Amino acid sequence: MRTLSADAEHIKLRELIDAARKEPVALVEDGGRAAVVLSPDEFDRLDEQDRIRREAKARLRVSIHREASERGLTEAELERLLPDES
């Protein structure tokens, strides 16, 4: 990942866009990352991965609730055993 200072006087927008097309670019301010610039393709890839993960988690949760109900666990007991880890 390329790193650039977030100092607006030194950033050339065209160079930032060109660099982000090749790899994520971290903008650093006060010694820490202030932002990360991604290409649209990389953003879409990460967004799709996140969507797939959320859908899989929702399906798993439904399955767990169904099985817990079949085994006689109450909703309160199940929630105590399975904290929400988003």
VOVO-881162 format. One record per residue: x, y, z of N, C-alpha, C in turn. Coordinates in steps of 0.2 Angstrom, whole numbers, plus 5000, padded with zeros to 4 digits. Layout:
BEGIN
XYZXYZXYZ...
This chain:
BEGIN
500449945000500050005000500450065000500350104995500750174995500450225000500950265003500750315008500950385006500450425007500550495005500350545011500750595011500550645016499850675014499350685019498750715018498750795017499350825017499450895016499150915009498650945009498250965003498751004998499251035000499651074996500151034992500250974994500750924991500450874987499750864988499450804984499250834977499450794972499150814966498650764964498050784963497450744962497550684957497850704951497950664946498450604948498950624951499450574954499050524959498650554963498250514968497850464964497450484959497050444956497450384952497950404949498350354945498650304950498850324956499150284961498650234963498050264965497450214968497250164963497350174956497150124951497550064952498150074954498650024955498649984961498550024967498549994973498250044978497950024984497650064989498250124991497950184992498450234994498250265001498650255006498450285013498650355013498250395015498450465016498550475024499150505025499350505032499350575035499050585041499050655044499150645051499650685054499750685061500050615063500450585059500750515060500250455060499650465058499150415057498850415051498550355049498150355043497450395044497350445039496750485039496250455034496450425029496050395024496450355019496050305016496350265011495950275005496250284999495950294993496050224989495450194986495450134983495150144976495350104971495050104964494350084965493950094960493250074960493249994960493649964956493649894956493849864963494349884966494449864973493949874978493649934978493049944982492449904981492349884974491749844973491949774975492549754975492749684977492649674984492849724988492849724995492049724997491649764994490949774995490649704994490749674989490549614987490649554992491349554995491549515000491149525006491049585008490649605014489949585013489649595007488949575006488849495007489349455004489349385005489349365012489849395016489949375023489249395027488949455026488349465029487749415028487749395021487149355019487349285023487949255023488149195026487949195033488149255036488049255043487349255045486849285041486149285042485849215041486149185036485849115035486049065041486649075043486949035049486549045055486349115056486049135062485349095062484949105056484349065055484348995057484848965054484948895055485048875063485448915066485648905073484948915077484648965076483948975079483448925078483448895072482948835071483148775075483848765075484048705079483948715086484148775088484048785096483348775098482848795094482148795095481948715095482248685091482048605090482348575097482848595100483148565106482848595112482448645111482048675117482448735121482848765117483148825120482748885119482648925124482248985123482749035120482349085117482749135113483249175118483049185124483449215129484049175131484049105131484549065132485049065126484749065120485149065114485549135114485249185115485549255115486149255120486049225126486549225131487149185128487049135125487549085122487949115116487549155112487849185106487749255106488249295108488249365108488349385101488049445099488049475093488749495091489149465087489849495085489749515077489549575076489449595069490049605065
